[in-house]
């Protein structure tokens, strides 16, 4: 598509004294933010959850909720975006500027197949024939590491990482001059992260596309960005070339972000077996344009967890990690057997099943999709107490406050709603909802993926403390092997729905036998 001309004397994007104040908020979420991004350049906005990174990025295309007040200046391709008319905004969004949103499940239309959604992004900005659009869709899917057959899949049939790659294909569909990538690798395993980073670097080199990269991961910023802007509580605390920020950080907060994960000995598991699974399999029937086909998502998975023991489940995106958690909790039909606290969990029905569910709680990968948007934080966290206990209203309030405090959230958020929080804050609300019932087994699906490194460290330390105090058994689904090693006693590696390696964590990473494990370890620099 033809590019929008830009005066050569101006940077591609210039933000000056930006302030963002959400409707009803007492103070701005972003204040005094300023930076410049040249054509073909790459700039990373980094900071803790709630620091204003995403609000700043959304302000560039004026995608913030109605009632949000914007002040300052945002000049994009020579156009003042804060006063741009609707037609200009429409031309920019998805055309000259591509956007990868933080939560792909809520950004993709659940009623349309992935291929149709990518095709729509193309057709809105380019006059191509249906055959040309179809070829472009297939090329984009292959470019982001997916198969053309994924064009037939609905969002719920894709893993979190696959959904993010569909979003990336949509963002690149019209060869944008600027790509705004909000946590584009959050739900991806380390090997796929490497592929996405290489893809972005190749596209930049080939097209001259600039990238505004929003992330909590300074390691990824170091790989992709030329410059770094560090945000804290909505304000810039440090900025500079990436080499300078990493070698000579001056602000204490930046130094804290760069602090490595502290080593600590894990508690010794007990003898009592809390969760045991044998021969778990998941087989689904998928619809195509002409016929239905059967697909195996998991096959013959075994695991055993004692009290106080943590199991890390790792694997590439789409390997079956989340499907395993859903099968263990009976949220998808599965074959095999699961014993929870000695009872045959798959055989339980009615009230017996409801009582047993209290003992095995799950933190889902996408907190925005799993939190009811019509319920306040207090209602969300307390909902399980109303179902599983006979506590008084006062006792429920105390348990909710304790659960929020455990995940470092203040009580004054009780009456706010999910859309008012950052991705990382929503993840902590989801963890509090699971912890409030004091379960015996906790399944965590990427619980730290949207958290900055300092908050990840806090979360790991919190989970360690909870495990030691409550003797929790935990299944920790993650793509971050560094975090997994700090928290987990044993490791289960999935590849294409099968368990290809398992055993004590230290033993597996010391002598990995399967190529999938070796690839993950190389990418994570864990060997």
N, C-alpha and C positions, 0 to 999 in steps of 0.2 A: 504494500500500500504506500502511497506517497507520504513522505514525512512532512511534518509541520515545520516550516522554516523558522530558524532561530537566529537572532542577531549574534554575530560572532564575538561581540564585545561582552556578552553576558554568559554566565555559567548556565548549564542546562537547568539546574534547580538551585534557587536561592531562597532560604528561609531566614527571615529577620524578625527578631523580637516576638516570636509566636506565643500567643496565650490561648489556651483551650479551657473553657469553663463549661462543665456539663449542667444541664437544667437542674435547678434546685440545689446545686452544690454550693457550699459556703466559700470555697476557695478554688482557684484554678488547678486543674490537673496537670497542666503544662504552663510554664511561665518563663518568658525571656529566652526561649530556645532559638538558636541561630546556627546555620551552617550553609556551606556551598558545595555543590556537586557538579563537576565538569562533565561534559559529554565523554562517554567511554570510561568514566571513573567509577570507583566503587567506595561507598561509605557505609560503615556499620554504626547503627545506633544500639548501644548495649546498656544494660542496667538491670536492676532487680525487677521482679514482678511488681507491677503497679507504678513503675518509674515514669511512665508517659511515652514509652517507645511506640506502641501501637497507635495511641491517640495522635501522636505527631505524624505518623505515616498516613493515617486515614484523613488527617486534615489536608494533606497535599491534594487529594482528589475530592475533598469535601464530602466524605462518606460517613461523617459522624452523625449521631442521632439528631432528630429535630429538636430544636430548643437549645442546642449547644452554641455557645457564643465563641466566636473566633476573633482575635485581634492580632495586629502585626501585619506581616506581608509574606506571601508565598508566590514567588515568580517561577513559573514552569514554562520552558520553551519560549520565554519572553512575554508570557501572559500572566497577569495578576489573577491568581486563582480565587482569591477571596471575593472578587467582584465579577468573576467570569459568568456569562449567561449560560442557561441550561444547555443550549446547542453546543457550545464550546466544551462543556463538561462531558457531554455525551461522546463527542469526538475523541476526547482525551482518554476516557475510561475504557480500557480494553483495546484501544487503538494505538495511540502514541505512547500510552503508559499501560503496562501489564501489571497485575497485582496477584500475588499469592497470599491468600488469607491464612491466618493462624489455625483456624479450625475448619478443615475441609468438609467434614460431615455436615456442618450447618451451613456451609457456603454452597454446596452442591444441591441441586434439586432432587429430592428423593424419588420423584415420580418419573424422571427421565433417565435413559441410559447414558453412560459416560460419553459415548461417541456423539450422541445428539447434542449434548451440552457443549462439547468442543466445537462441533459444527456450527452451533448458534453463534459462538464467539467469533467465528470466521465470517459468517454470512452477514453479521451486523456491520462489518467494516470493509468487506471485499465483495466485488461482483464476480462470483465464480459459479460455474455450472455445478450441478449436484455431483457429477463424477469427479470434478476437480476438488470439491470440498471433501469427498470421501477419501481421495488419495492424500489430501493434506492432513486429515484426521489420522489416518494410518501412519503417515510419516512422523507426525508429532508424538503419537503413542510410542513408536519405536525409539524416537529421540530421547524420551524420558525413561526408557528402560521397561516399557510395557509391551505386551503383544497386541496386535490388531484385534484379537478376540476379546480383549477387555472393553472394546467399544460397545459390546452387547450387555455389559454388566451394569446393574444399578448400583448406586453408591453403597448400599448396605451389603452388597455382595463382595465388596473390596475391603482389603485391610486398610488400616490407618495410613500406612506408608503409600499404598497404591492410590488412595484417594488424594494424597498430597501430590503425587506425580500427575494425576489427572488435572489438578488445579494448575500445576506448572505448565502442562501442555496448553491449557486454555490461555494462560498468561503470555506464552510465547507465540500464540497462534498468528498474530498480526505483525510479527517482527518489531516489537516496540523499541522506542528510543530509550525508554527508562523502564526498568523492572523494579517494582517495590515488592520485596520478598519478606513477609512477616513469619519468622521461624519456619523457613521452608524445609528444614531437615529434622524438625522436632520428633516426629514419630518414626523416623527411619533408622534402621540398623546401621552400624558404622560402615559396613561395606557399601550399602546403598548411599549413605551420606557422601562417601568418597566419589561415587559415580555422579551424584547430583552436583557436587562442587566442580568436578571436572567439566560437566555439561555446561554449567553457568560460565566457567572460564572460557570454554571453547566458543560459546555464543558471543560472549563479550569480544573475544579476539576476532571473530568472523564478521560481526555486525557493528561493532563499536557501541553496543548497548551499554548504558550506565546502569548501575545496580545500587539501590538503597536497601541495605540488608539489616533487618531488625532481628536481634538475637540476644539471648541471655548467655550464650556460650562464647567466651572470649577466644577459645581455641578455633572455632569456626570463623570468627571475625578475622583472626590472624591469617587464615588460609585464603580468604576471599577479598578482604577489604584493603584499600590503599590508605584510608584514614578511618579513625575511630572517634566517635562522640559518646562520652559516658554520661548517662542521665541518672539522677537520683532525686526522687520525690518531685519529678516534673521539671527539674532544672539541670543545666549542663554543669558538671563539676570538673570535667577534663576533656580535652580534645587534642588531636595531633596525629601525625603519621603513625601507622600501625607499629613500625619498629620502635619508635620512641615510647609509645604507650606500654609496650611489653618489656622494654629494657629499662626504662626510667620512669615508671609511674610516680606522679607527685602527690596525688590526692589519696588519703587513707582509704577511701571507699574503693578506688581502683585497685589498690594494693590488696584489699580484702578479696576482691573478685578473682585475683590471680593466685590466691592462696591455694595450695594443693590440698586434696582430701586427706585429712589426718588418719593415720593408721591406728587401729584399736583392736584388741583381741575380742573375738566373738565369744558369747556365752556358750557353755557346753550343753548340747541338747539332752533332754531327759530320755527315759526308756519308754514312756507311754506313746504309742502310735495314735496320732489324732486323725490323720487323713491317709488313706491308701487307695490307689486307683490301679486297676488291672485291665489291660486290653482296651483302652478307650479308643473308640473310632467314631468319626462323624462323616456321614455320606449325605450329600444333598442332591436334589434334582433341580437343574438350572434350565431356565427357558431361553431358547434362541429365537431367531426370526422364523425358522421353519420347523424346528423340532426341539423336543426337550432332551437333555442329556444328563447322565449321572456323573457326579464328581466327588472324589474322595478328598476331604479336607484334612482328616487325621486318620491314622491307622496304627493300632496296637501300641498305645502309649502306656507306660507303667511309671508310677512314682509312689514314694512312701515318705511321710513326714512325721517326725516325732515332735513332742512339745519343745518349744524353744528352738526349733530348727527352721532355717530359711533355705529355700530352693530358688535359684535363678533359672528362669526359662529364657533362652536367647535363640536368635535365629534371624535370618533375613526377613524383610517385609514380605508378608504373605506365606510364611512358613507354617502358620497354624498356632502361634502363641496365644492370641486372643481367643481363638476357637477352643483351645484347650481349657482356658479359664471358664468360658461359657458352658462347656460340656460338664466340667466338674460341679458347677453350680446348678445344673439342669435348666439352663436358660436356652439351650439348643438341644434337640434330640440327639442322643448318643448311644452307642453300644458299649459293652463292657460292664464293669462294676466299680462302684465307689463306696468305701466304708468311711463314715464320718463319726468319730468318737465311738467306734465299735459297731455302729448300726449300719445296715444296708441302706445307704442314702437313696439309691435309685429305686428301691422298693417302697419307700415311704409315700403316703398319700394324706390328703386332707390336713387335719390339725397336727398330726405327727410330723408331716413335712414342714408345716409352718413353724413349729417349735424348733425343728432342727436347723432351719435356715438362719436362725439367730446366731448360731455358732460358727457359721461360715459366711463372711461378708466380703463384698467385692468393691474395689475402686476401679471405675471404668476409665478407658483411655481418653475419651473425649468428655470432659466434665460439662461443657456447655450443653451437649446433647443429652446428658444423663441427669441434669438438674432441671426440675420443673420451673419454667420461666414465670409461672403465675404464683409461685410460692416464695415467701421470704426465707432468708437464711435460717431463722429460728424454726420455721415450719419444716424446712427441708431436713435439718439435722434431727429434729424431734420426731419426725414421722415414724421412724422405726420403733421408737419408745412407745408410741401409741398403739402400735400393732403387736408388739412382743412383750410389753410389761403392763403392770397395773399401777405405775407410779402416779403420785399426785402431780398437779400442775406445777407446784413449787419445786418438787424433786426433779421433774423433767427439765425445768429451766436451769437448775444447778448442773445437771448432767450435760446439757447443751453448752453451757458456759465453760465447763471443764474440757469438753471435747474441742471447742474453738481455741481455748488457751493452749491446749496440747499441740496444735498446729500453728501457733503463733499468730492467731487472728484475734482482734479486740472484740469485746462485747458490743461495742456501739454499732456493729454491722448487722445486728440481729434482724432489723426491720428493712434491710435493703434486699434487692432482687439480683439474680445471677447476672443480668446484662450490665449491671453497674460495676462489675469487677473485671480485673485482668484475667488472662488465661491461667496464670499461676495461682492467683487468689481463688479462682474457681476450683482448681485441683485440690487446694488445701481444704476447701469446704467439703468436697467429695470425700476426702480422707476422714474429716471429722464426722461425717454422716456414718461412715463405716465403723469408726472407733467407738461411737457413743453406745453401742450395744455390748461392748467388751467381748468381742467374739473370740473363739479359740483358734480359728483358722482365718487368715486374712489373705485375700488374693488381690494383688496390686498390679494393674495393667498400666505400665509407663507412668507411675505416680509422680515422677520428678521431671518429666520431659519438658514441661513449660516453665520450669523454675530456673533462676539464675544459679550459678555455682555456689554462692554463699548460702542460698536458701536450700539447695540440694544437700549441702553438708549438714545444715540444721535438720532437714527431714531425715537423713540417714541416722543422725545421732538420736533423733526422736524415736525412730522405729527400733533402733537398738535398745533404747531405754524401755520402751513399751514391751518389747519382746522379753527382756530380762525380768521385768516386773510382772507381766501377765503370762509369761511362758507361751507366747503366741507361736503358732506355726505359720510361716508365711511363704506364699508363692509370689516371687518378685519377677514380673515380666518386664523385660527391659532390652534396650539396644546398647546401653551404656555399661560396658564390662568393667570399667573402673569403679563405678558405684556398686555394681553387683559383687565385685570382689570385696568391697568394704563391708557388705551386709550379709552375704550368703555363705552358708557352709558347703553347699553342693551346687552342681551345675547340670542342666539338661539342655542339650543343643538340638533344635528342630530344624529339619531341612525338607521342604516339600511334603510336609505333613507327617514325617516320620522322625523318631528319635534316633539320631545318628551317633550320639555320644552322651554319656552321663557318668557322674561320679563325684567324689570330693573336689571342690573347686580347685584347690592347689594342684591336685594330681592331673586334672584335665588340662589346665593351662600350661603345666610343665611339659606334658607329652601328648599334645593333641594328635589323634589318629585320623580323623576325617578331614577332608579338604574344606568342608564348610566351616568347621571350627578353626582351622588354620587361617582361612580368609578373614574371619571375624577378628581373630587375635592380631593378625598383621595390621588390619585397618585401625584397631584400637591401640596399637603399640603396647600391648600387654605382655608380649614375650620378651 
